[in-house]
Amino acid sequence: MSFPLKSSRLEEALREGGIAIDAHLIQGGGACLFECFFWPPRPGIDYERLYIRTSPVESDRARVARDMVEEHIIPAFIEWVKALLKLSPNSPTRQKEHHFYREFHEST
């Protein structure tokens, strides 16, 4: 098994996208190839955060999955986060949890 996302690539994409909120990456245990929960502040945790999970793929499919993540999923994810962060901090939309996910669809 292989993970299609390197933590350094995620860090780079967040930095290049100007996203400076707390982000936590979990490799494994996800229900799909890539998913992220955006969590607004709540009692006891006074900052916004991203909880990101990736699932492993079979080693022989790793290159295809990595290309999909880097070329399509990460750019869409960055735009998704940026759109949330453009909202006013007091916006009801920004004050609720959001979920971004993408499945692995290999072209045959």
Summary of the structure (lengths in Angstrom):
residues: 108
radius of gyration: 14.4
end to end distance: 20.1
largest distance: 47.9
contacts: 292
relative contact order: 0.25
helix: 35%
strand: 25%
